[in-house]
């Protein structure tokens, strides 16, 4: 088969884009299995860096912090965000449009502004930096994303099934628990996964609001990188990548199956 | 005789500036099949939703089995609704959909099972109990929706255009089934539709609505033979309308001048020169080649020209153009057509008492 010049060029162009997107990640993963301490020469395959990582108590501590913060903030953000989305969907009230828009605004506010403003707030209120501030900050930036995802799910929601439930004798609360929740559950779950990954890899906001004893994993990596990128960091990044990807794929599969 | 099952007293519903239902009063008897009929946007669904409890009347009262319910939420009212879109719970199977109402009312487990199975048997869908709504056909979903409502033994079953999404054949079949079900159970049905034929075949009484106003309430025969307003005459079935003014009147007959044509009709208490409309059903009129020898008060006879014949199987609809270019539709038996062609002259006639005189 012969391809035209235009076609060859478009294939080449597309390949470049994907290469550019995935090459650095591929190299990062590859070098996490490299025997050499230098990220330049390939000398042989090893799992040493992963073993070493698991013995690094600082890293393990940061991992624990990250998981705790991610779990708690995901749970809270999902609950707050879901209720907000359902409320915005169901009720009409004065100023709804403005409030609705303000829910999404934090998505576009520069993270550094969010970080500094939260730091200023906590300082003002004399709240010591630590787990509490970290979790509060993570909830804050996750909520808008939860609202966006849940509302997308609600857009395809047939309101008459809520009326049907009430018509059959269910109180508004029973209707929410027995009908609304189960029907939008895939959206809620997907939003929770999103909130979890957002929390897990946040650097900028966490940088401002984390205390000395509550460094998250990304912050730990950030500080390690100051002394050069070691294969150990490659290994750690690879692990984070695997965990994040697994969560995203899981969330997508639930979403696809339910739709 | 007990009081009515549903009573609407001077009900008004406004959405913002827009009045959807104007001062509507209506009594619905126990065990009655009442149809709210009207074009889309006439307020019939809003009226139904006020009975169900999804809308709160702006003013007026709603009585259900003798008790005022206008301030009760939907979940505290002893009525159930079959929704236009069926509104089955997508995450529950047919059995659980039907059981929903009983479960929230905390009915005992064995009783739920017995009643759900009975309801499914009633709609002939016992074998489909474990299917999810998405695995059911339109007609089956429809029946599950009916079973889900009826299983609660409601005082009134409200049906919001439930047959709208079905194809013609299934629609006819469901009309018969619904009517049988209603007779068999003796439950009061309030049925909303914009399909006049459906209303005529199914209802005990029809309430015709237009622009939020109740135009007429009566049996299908009342509505069809004695429409109270021009709107009802036009909306239900096919009708010929001739407008004119009252010229002469005695105790038995009055003569109406319709643009030069003289039309006799049964006498009404109307002043001379009153503007009126005469409505004549196509099947009440006849065609003749020459004027019939009789008095003007015995038979209304108007000359016209044959414009079009539309074959409809056993009958043929024949359009005659009257003087002044007014089209008039008559019905002929297809095997007994008059020997005339398009453009030929002929006469339309009907008995004066078959012309219904309308003043609004």
Interface residues (C-beta under 8 A of the other chain):
Chain A: X158 X160 X161 X163 X164 X165 X166 X167 X168 X169 X170 X171 X174 X178 X179 X182 X183
Chain B: X52 X53 X54 X73 X74 X75 X79 X80 X81 X83 X84 X85 X87 X88 X89 X90 X91 X100 X101 X104 X105 X148 X149 X152
